[in-house]
């Protein structure tokens, strides 16, 4: 978030926000951590979110992003 001192308004750098989200996803969920938690908690989003300390929405997005729970 950046402050535009001329207008005293905050704005988001969308590219920086996307990069930060991607970094957080990899840091939290890479190396099979999300898949393991998904299996451990039987796919229960609320339990997985609590385990990682994030929102349920973040888990839903990460599951789609990493393709967890899909049969290949």
C-alpha atoms as one frame of an Amber mdcrd trajectory, in Angstrom:
protein
   0.000   0.000   0.000   1.377   3.387  -0.949   0.443   6.859   0.253  -0.144
   9.528  -2.357   0.869  12.557  -0.309  -0.725  14.964  -2.797  -4.179  13.548
  -2.138  -3.494  11.810   1.189  -4.913   8.613  -0.310  -3.620   5.076  -0.158
  -3.419   2.937  -3.254  -2.249  -0.594  -4.010   0.471  -1.562  -6.420  -1.380
  -4.488  -8.025   1.785  -6.125  -9.406   3.543  -5.954  -6.042   0.440  -7.333
  -4.329   0.285 -10.267  -6.766   3.976 -11.024  -6.259   3.548 -10.920  -2.472
   0.580 -13.294  -2.682   2.518 -15.709  -4.893   5.462 -15.632  -2.489   3.201
 -16.293   0.506   1.506 -19.168  -1.325   4.839 -20.814  -2.043   6.152 -20.194
   1.444   3.080 -21.659   3.142   1.831 -24.320   0.775   4.733 -25.587  -1.332
   6.527 -28.900  -0.908   3.236 -30.745  -0.464   2.234 -29.008   2.782  -1.194
 -28.064   1.463  -1.814 -31.507  -0.017  -0.776 -33.131   3.264  -3.056 -30.864
   5.302  -5.892 -31.461   2.826  -5.498 -35.209   3.306  -5.035 -34.956   7.077
  -8.197 -32.903   7.573 -10.295 -34.713   4.972 -10.565 -31.624   2.781 -12.313
 -29.573   5.482 -11.480 -26.010   4.485 -12.076 -24.520   7.931  -9.695 -26.994
   9.568  -7.007 -26.442   6.939  -7.322 -22.663   7.287  -6.998 -22.902  11.059
  -3.945 -25.148  10.704  -2.156 -22.628   8.461  -3.518 -19.569  10.286  -5.099
 -18.073   7.171  -8.604 -17.388   5.909 -10.798 -20.040   4.359 -10.875 -17.983
   1.152  -7.079 -18.160   0.936  -7.219 -21.948   1.288  -9.902 -22.212  -1.416
  -7.738 -20.175  -3.786  -4.593 -22.163  -2.943  -6.381 -25.484  -3.485  -7.355
 -24.364  -6.979  -3.935 -22.855  -7.670  -1.998 -25.952  -6.608  -4.562 -28.460
  -7.913  -4.928 -30.169  -4.537  -7.577 -32.848  -4.237  -7.929 -33.480  -7.952
  -7.595 -36.969  -9.331  -5.155 -37.141 -12.217
